[in-house]
């Protein structure tokens, strides 16, 4: 790979000529693909889609291999394609069920869905993306993965800090960066790289982190990651954090091929060795940097405003509740959500332990259940994806060809009674013969 001249000179000075050459040679190695399976789905037999010998040791749900984005497994949310190094960020965060977690720079959703895998649909998972189009992609991936406890926002870190003061147990900042670690996977990233670009990115990272620290509880964790090798955005940023805020660096477990952080690239603090660097010439993935920090004392004294202060969010009224329950009964769906919220005519499963969200743009205040229309309740596609086999009794086993026809918009015909399956009948779970479907890919 033809790397920028300034890039090669910079890392030759940082690494020395011998290690620098190994580093540069790593860009010519074949990239390794990866994916995660979804533990929130029913107990599927993944042997049809997963080579059990390809397990990614560093990720509980991870495997090496390539997933077709148009496959049944991907479209149904059974698997999520994710680069092997990026998998380790969610693994380091590893939230527990019931915790309050923020993914501050969340699109397209790989790390959000990974966080949700550990949370088991318990607690609160806020996924924020400042770019509107990318926030829509984030919502689609969260829906496909069947996350029930995710709130998606489309706002600035400053607004998040104002809305959620010292609210979260864990905050993940996968920061916008210079992308040096992606040069091999996406050579176009070199087109906008310059010697000054990492410093520009670091300035923005400090702005984001200044707000991020405000939303973490005392004793809570900040997980910071980038996909760059630049010390300006990695060790120097962590040095700045511990010098300017009450944070300490937590050790991260390292698997074979993972490198320590380099104190000499920061402020010289030996604690920087507890960070993780992933170099493609050592680890079978792209370039990444990961750090875990723990917050000490409180930084602010703001109080949360109550959830129901937002006048646009209400509890369902008597008639709405009756329509929703009638839908569940008619379709033999056995599911219960603790907190139901209505926004205009849309029904969500949410969490009233959230603060007032009126100051932020909300893409979804929880899992969309459906819409009230002219005296009826019309279910959402998200609900259909999320329900498990145990929660509904309308299940249909279909072939790959039938699945392809259905997603194309065609009507299915059932041979036993020629019943038409379409909008008029809510199909909550389509159990597909994965082995046959994957044989066709």
C-alpha positions as semicolon CSV with decimal commas, in nm:
position;residue;x (nm);y (nm);z (nm)
1;X;0,000;0,000;0,000
2;X;0,127;0,344;-0,091
3;X;0,111;0,534;0,237
4;X;0,144;0,916;0,265
5;X;0,507;1,026;0,287
6;X;0,445;1,236;0,600
7;X;0,269;0,941;0,763
8;X;0,568;0,712;0,705
9;X;0,814;0,972;0,830
10;X;0,608;1,033;1,145
11;X;0,587;0,668;1,244
12;X;0,948;0,595;1,152
13;X;1,044;0,860;1,409
14;X;0,797;0,722;1,668
15;X;0,868;0,350;1,623
16;X;1,223;0,342;1,497
17;X;1,318;0,207;1,152
18;X;1,289;-0,168;1,232
19;X;0,947;-0,166;1,401
20;X;0,822;0,101;1,161
21;X;0,890;-0,129;0,866
22;X;0,692;-0,409;1,036
23;X;0,417;-0,157;1,099
24;X;0,411;-0,049;0,733
25;X;0,417;-0,411;0,612
26;X;0,103;-0,472;0,818
27;X;-0,092;-0,252;0,577
28;X;-0,026;-0,506;0,301
29;X;-0,170;-0,799;0,495
30;X;-0,515;-0,928;0,397
31;X;-0,787;-0,772;0,619
32;X;-0,975;-1,012;0,847
33;X;-1,354;-0,997;0,865
34;X;-1,566;-1,069;1,170
35;X;-1,920;-1,083;1,303
36;X;-2,111;-1,130;1,628
37;X;-2,409;-1,353;1,699
38;X;-2,711;-1,205;1,876
39;X;-2,776;-1,360;2,220
40;X;-3,109;-1,176;2,246
41;X;-3,268;-1,393;1,981
42;X;-3,423;-1,732;2,055
43;X;-3,193;-2,028;2,096
44;X;-3,107;-2,071;1,729
45;X;-2,868;-2,336;1,607
46;X;-2,586;-2,116;1,482
47;X;-2,388;-2,412;1,347
48;X;-2,543;-2,349;1,006
49;X;-2,392;-2,002;0,986
50;X;-2,094;-2,016;1,221
51;X;-1,778;-2,220;1,188
52;X;-1,721;-2,294;1,557
53;X;-1,348;-2,314;1,488
54;X;-1,351;-1,947;1,387
55;X;-1,434;-1,815;1,734
56;X;-1,281;-1,478;1,823
57;X;-1,122;-1,545;2,162
58;X;-1,134;-1,179;2,263
59;X;-1,512;-1,140;2,213
60;X;-1,778;-1,350;2,386
61;X;-2,016;-1,334;2,089
62;X;-1,754;-1,287;1,815
63;X;-1,634;-1,495;1,523
64;X;-1,398;-1,449;1,232
65;X;-1,567;-1,465;0,894
66;X;-1,769;-1,261;0,648
67;X;-2,145;-1,208;0,664
68;X;-2,361;-1,124;0,364
69;X;-2,562;-0,812;0,449
70;X;-2,851;-0,940;0,237
71;X;-2,866;-1,281;0,404
72;X;-3,153;-1,404;0,619
73;X;-2,923;-1,421;0,920
74;X;-2,822;-1,055;0,891
75;X;-3,162;-0,917;0,794
76;X;-3,326;-1,109;1,077
77;X;-3,078;-0,974;1,333
78;X;-2,919;-1,308;1,417
79;X;-2,572;-1,176;1,332
80;X;-2,402;-0,838;1,305
81;X;-2,100;-0,780;1,083
82;X;-1,821;-0,613;1,279
83;X;-1,448;-0,576;1,228
84;X;-1,252;-0,795;1,478
85;X;-1,063;-0,511;1,651
86;X;-1,380;-0,304;1,689
87;X;-1,539;-0,599;1,870
88;X;-1,307;-0,554;2,163
89;X;-1,442;-0,208;2,250
90;X;-1,783;-0,342;2,353
91;X;-1,617;-0,632;2,528
92;X;-1,410;-0,393;2,739
93;X;-1,721;-0,192;2,829
94;X;-1,921;-0,507;2,912
95;X;-2,220;-0,343;3,087
96;X;-2,435;-0,545;3,325
97;X;-2,813;-0,594;3,306
98;X;-2,991;-0,306;3,478
99;X;-2,716;-0,046;3,433
100;X;-2,751;0,292;3,269
101;X;-2,525;0,310;2,965
102;X;-2,450;0,578;2,704
103;X;-2,296;0,525;2,362
104;X;-2,222;0,888;2,282
105;X;-2,101;0,858;1,920
106;X;-2,306;0,556;1,829
107;X;-2,368;0,524;1,452
108;X;-2,384;0,293;1,270
109;X;-2,464;0,078;1,574
110;X;-2,204;-0,197;1,599
111;X;-2,094;-0,101;1,948
112;X;-2,450;-0,013;2,059
113;X;-2,580;-0,357;1,965
114;X;-2,279;-0,513;2,137
115;X;-2,352;-0,323;2,458
116;X;-2,715;-0,434;2,433
117;X;-2,605;-0,796;2,404
118;X;-2,469;-0,782;2,759
119;X;-2,759;-0,585;2,906
120;X;-3,025;-0,846;2,818
121;X;-3,284;-0,572;2,755
122;X;-3,260;-0,453;3,116
123;X;-3,164;-0,104;3,230
124;X;-3,128;0,197;3,000
125;X;-2,915;0,214;2,687
126;X;-2,896;0,561;2,529
127;X;-2,740;0,570;2,183
128;X;-2,663;0,916;2,049
129;X;-2,556;1,025;1,703
130;X;-2,514;1,391;1,607
131;X;-2,558;1,331;1,232
132;X;-2,925;1,292;1,133
133;X;-2,877;1,046;0,846
134;X;-2,642;0,830;1,049
135;X;-2,889;0,839;1,339
136;X;-3,149;0,681;1,108
137;X;-2,905;0,402;1,019
138;X;-2,837;0,355;1,390
139;X;-3,212;0,318;1,455
140;X;-3,243;0,055;1,180
141;X;-2,960;-0,155;1,325
142;X;-3,094;-0,126;1,679
143;X;-3,435;-0,238;1,552
144;X;-3,289;-0,532;1,359
145;X;-3,097;-0,644;1,668
146;X;-3,422;-0,639;1,874
147;X;-3,301;-0,406;2,150
148;X;-3,596;-0,320;2,375
149;X;-3,422;-0,086;2,619
150;X;-3,255;0,150;2,370
151;X;-3,331;0,522;2,349
152;X;-3,190;0,687;2,037
153;X;-3,106;1,056;2,036
154;X;-2,980;1,287;1,762
155;X;-2,812;1,574;1,940
156;X;-2,486;1,730;2,057
157;X;-2,272;1,614;2,350
158;X;-2,351;1,948;2,515
159;X;-2,727;1,873;2,510
160;X;-2,665;1,521;2,638
161;X;-2,466;1,667;2,930
162;X;-2,747;1,909;3,015
163;X;-3,008;1,632;3,005
164;X;-2,825;1,349;3,184
165;X;-2,606;1,498;3,462
166;X;-2,421;1,216;3,642
167;X;-2,680;0,967;3,520
168;X;-2,478;0,686;3,362
169;X;-2,285;0,392;3,507
170;X;-2,086;0,354;3,186
171;X;-2,020;0,586;2,895
172;X;-1,860;0,476;2,570
173;X;-1,695;0,740;2,353
174;X;-1,585;0,583;2,026
175;X;-1,448;0,914;1,914
176;X;-1,446;1,061;1,563
177;X;-1,080;1,036;1,469
178;X;-0,824;1,059;1,189
179;X;-0,896;0,698;1,091
180;X;-0,536;0,586;1,044
181;X;-0,629;0,239;1,163
182;X;-0,873;0,205;0,872
183;X;-0,625;0,282;0,591
184;X;-0,598;-0,087;0,500
185;X;-0,974;-0,147;0,505
186;X;-1,065;0,188;0,347
187;X;-0,775;0,340;0,149
188;X;-0,991;0,646;0,073
189;X;-0,932;0,751;0,435
190;X;-0,581;0,852;0,327
191;X;-0,723;1,117;0,095
192;X;-0,819;1,352;0,380
193;X;-0,527;1,266;0,609
194;X;-0,256;1,524;0,671
195;X;0,013;1,573;0,933
196;X;-0,210;1,825;1,113
197;X;-0,530;1,620;1,092
198;X;-0,475;1,414;1,413
199;X;-0,431;1,736;1,613
200;X;-0,754;1,876;1,468
201;X;-0,933;1,554;1,564
202;X;-0,781;1,566;1,913
203;X;-0,921;1,915;1,966
204;X;-1,269;1,787;1,883
205;X;-1,219;1,483;2,104
206;X;-1,140;1,707;2,402
207;X;-1,461;1,900;2,336
208;X;-1,665;1,579;2,331
209;X;-1,498;1,437;2,642
210;X;-1,542;1,762;2,838
211;X;-1,917;1,702;2,807
212;X;-1,898;1,323;2,845
213;X;-1,737;1,339;3,190
214;X;-2,039;1,535;3,319
215;X;-2,284;1,248;3,261
216;X;-2,086;0,977;3,444
217;X;-2,172;0,889;3,802
218;X;-1,891;0,900;4,060
219;X;-1,741;0,552;4,041
220;X;-1,871;0,511;3,687
221;X;-1,662;0,417;3,387
222;X;-1,554;0,596;3,072
223;X;-1,450;0,372;2,784
224;X;-1,264;0,569;2,520
225;X;-1,167;0,428;2,182
226;X;-1,040;0,537;1,843
227;X;-0,950;0,366;1,516
228;X;-0,626;0,559;1,480
229;X;-0,262;0,508;1,573
230;X;-0,201;0,878;1,639
231;X;-0,060;0,948;1,988
232;X;-0,226;1,291;1,974
233;X;-0,565;1,117;1,980
234;X;-0,477;0,824;2,203
235;X;-0,221;0,841;2,486
236;X;-0,215;1,222;2,482
237;X;-0,594;1,235;2,522
238;X;-0,587;0,992;2,816
239;X;-0,304;1,192;2,974
240;X;-0,515;1,507;2,937
241;X;-0,816;1,336;3,097
242;X;-0,635;1,221;3,409
243;X;-0,457;1,556;3,445
244;X;-0,773;1,767;3,416
245;X;-1,046;1,548;3,568
246;X;-1,069;1,306;3,858
247;X;-1,019;0,986;3,659
248;X;-0,791;0,688;3,703
249;X;-0,690;0,435;3,438
250;X;-0,822;0,080;3,480
251;X;-0,621;-0,217;3,345
252;X;-0,770;-0,393;3,041
253;X;-0,715;-0,764;2,983
254;X;-0,493;-0,825;2,682
255;X;-0,517;-1,123;2,450
256;X;-0,233;-1,250;2,229
257;X;-0,136;-0,987;1,973
258;X;-0,262;-0,692;2,179
259;X;-0,007;-0,426;2,275
260;X;0,022;-0,199;2,579
261;X;-0,037;0,170;2,551
262;X;0,288;0,365;2,523
263;X;0,360;0,606;2,812
264;X;0,632;0,779;2,609
265;X;0,361;0,882;2,361
266;X;0,165;1,052;2,640
267;X;0,274;1,219;2,963
268;X;0,502;0,933;3,066
269;X;0,256;0,789;3,322
270;X;0,314;0,413;3,351
271;X;-0,062;0,369;3,386
272;X;-0,091;0,429;3,013
273;X;0,044;0,077;2,965
274;X;-0,295;-0,044;3,090
275;X;-0,456;0,090;2,772
276;X;-0,473;-0,134;2,465
277;X;-0,325;-0,079;2,123
278;X;-0,417;-0,305;1,831
279;X;-0,164;-0,306;1,547
280;X;-0,248;-0,510;1,233
281;X;0,106;-0,648;1,222
282;X;0,049;-0,802;1,568
283;X;-0,329;-0,854;1,596
284;X;-0,564;-1,002;1,339
285;X;-0,772;-0,687;1,287
286;X;-0,754;-0,319;1,200
287;X;-0,588;-0,045;1,406
288;X;-0,754;0,048;1,733
289;X;-0,688;0,211;2,070
290;X;-0,895;0,144;2,384
291;X;-0,880;0,288;2,736
292;X;-1,098;0,236;3,043
293;X;-1,115;0,503;3,313
294;X;-1,301;0,529;3,644
295;X;-1,446;0,855;3,771
296;X;-1,366;0,975;4,120
297;X;-1,552;1,258;4,290
298;X;-1,856;1,440;4,163
299;X;-1,798;1,720;3,913
300;X;-2,144;1,879;3,920
301;X;-2,452;1,913;4,139
302;X;-2,730;1,937;3,883
303;X;-3,052;1,748;3,952
304;X;-3,240;1,546;3,694
305;X;-3,568;1,680;3,568
306;X;-3,844;1,416;3,577
307;X;-3,935;1,219;3,266
308;X;-4,299;1,324;3,258
309;X;-4,205;1,692;3,257
310;X;-4,192;1,653;2,880
311;X;-4,544;1,753;2,775
312;X;-4,516;1,560;2,446
313;X;-4,489;1,225;2,627
314;X;-4,794;1,081;2,802
315;X;-4,912;0,753;2,939
316;X;-5,165;0,574;2,715
317;X;-5,521;0,672;2,795
318;X;-5,798;0,421;2,866
319;X;-5,904;0,383;2,501
320;X;-5,546;0,345;2,373
321;X;-5,468;0,087;2,638
322;X;-5,780;-0,109;2,546
323;X;-5,684;-0,113;2,174
324;X;-5,332;-0,229;2,252
325;X;-5,447;-0,506;2,487
326;X;-5,711;-0,615;2,236
327;X;-5,439;-0,650;1,972
328;X;-5,230;-0,866;2,206
329;X;-5,527;-1,088;2,288
330;X;-5,642;-1,126;1,928
331;X;-5,294;-1,230;1,815
332;X;-5,218;-1,449;2,118
333;X;-4,913;-1,243;2,214
334;X;-4,794;-1,289;2,569
335;X;-4,565;-0,995;2,642
336;X;-4,560;-0,724;2,908
337;X;-4,373;-0,397;2,906
338;X;-4,349;-0,205;3,234
339;X;-4,356;0,153;3,104
340;X;-4,575;0,242;2,806
341;X;-4,534;0,588;2,657
342;X;-4,736;0,765;2,389
343;X;-4,580;1,028;2,164
344;X;-4,850;1,178;1,943
345;X;-5,018;0,859;1,817
346;X;-4,715;0,629;1,856
347;X;-4,681;0,376;2,139
348;X;-4,339;0,296;2,286
349;X;-4,204;0,065;2,551
350;X;-3,982;0,306;2,744
351;X;-3,849;0,369;3,093
352;X;-3,989;0,640;3,320
353;X;-3,659;0,647;3,511
354;X;-3,530;0,856;3,221
355;X;-3,499;1,232;3,273
356;X;-3,692;1,496;3,081
357;X;-3,592;1,460;2,716
358;X;-3,755;1,777;2,584
359;X;-3,420;1,950;2,521
360;X;-3,286;1,680;2,290
361;X;-3,401;1,547;1,955
362;X;-3,525;1,195;2,017
363;X;-3,533;0,946;1,730
364;X;-3,700;0,682;1,945
365;X;-3,786;0,708;2,314
366;X;-3,773;0,330;2,354
367;X;-3,888;0,036;2,145
368;X;-4,169;0,136;1,905
369;X;-4,463;-0,098;1,957
370;X;-4,703;0,047;1,703
371;X;-4,941;0,324;1,607
372;X;-5,299;0,411;1,693
373;X;-5,496;0,460;1,371
374;X;-5,871;0,524;1,338
375;X;-5,986;0,313;1,628
376;X;-5,730;0,034;1,591
377;X;-5,376;-0,047;1,694
378;X;-5,132;-0,118;1,410
379;X;-4,814;-0,298;1,528
380;X;-4,462;-0,193;1,433
381;X;-4,208;-0,398;1,244
382;X;-3,977;-0,353;1,547
383;X;-4,223;-0,541;1,766
384;X;-4,243;-0,823;1,514
385;X;-3,864;-0,856;1,514
386;X;-3,833;-0,837;1,892
387;X;-4,089;-1,092;2,007
388;X;-3,958;-1,436;2,092
389;X;-4,126;-1,766;2,010
390;X;-4,233;-1,798;2,373
391;X;-4,410;-1,462;2,359
392;X;-4,630;-1,530;2,058
393;X;-4,825;-1,820;1,918
394;X;-4,849;-1,714;1,554
395;X;-4,539;-1,868;1,403
396;X;-4,476;-1,969;1,047
397;X;-4,191;-2,182;0,914
398;X;-4,106;-2,070;0,562
399;X;-3,849;-2,152;0,296
400;X;-3,582;-1,919;0,168
401;X;-3,782;-1,855;-0,150
402;X;-4,090;-1,763;0,054
403;X;-3,882;-1,529;0,269
404;X;-3,741;-1,358;-0,039
405;X;-4,093;-1,317;-0,178
406;X;-4,226;-1,180;0,151
407;X;-3,955;-0,915;0,193
408;X;-4,011;-0,825;-0,172
409;X;-4,369;-0,738;-0,076
410;X;-4,550;-1,041;-0,216
411;X;-4,836;-1,218;-0,039
412;X;-4,774;-1,569;0,092
413;X;-5,021;-1,852;0,046
414;X;-5,052;-2,121;0,314
415;X;-5,115;-2,460;0,156
416;X;-5,321;-2,604;0,442
417;X;-5,605;-2,355;0,413
418;X;-5,475;-2,107;0,149
419;X;-5,490;-1,834;0,411
420;X;-5,336;-1,513;0,283
421;X;-5,048;-1,382;0,490
422;X;-4,982;-1,012;0,463
423;X;-5,060;-0,685;0,635
424;X;-5,389;-0,825;0,767
425;X;-5,216;-1,096;0,967
426;X;-4,941;-1,005;1,211
427;X;-4,654;-1,250;1,161
428;X;-4,441;-1,204;1,471
429;X;-4,185;-1,478;1,415
430;X;-4,075;-1,634;1,088
431;X;-3,868;-1,940;1,173
432;X;-3,655;-2,008;0,870
433;X;-3,462;-2,317;0,771
434;X;-3,123;-2,144;0,805
435;X;-2,927;-2,438;0,675
436;X;-3,117;-2,437;0,346
437;X;-3,118;-2,060;0,321
438;X;-2,743;-2,028;0,368
439;X;-2,677;-2,302;0,117
440;X;-2,827;-2,068;-0,143
441;X;-2,597;-1,773;-0,059
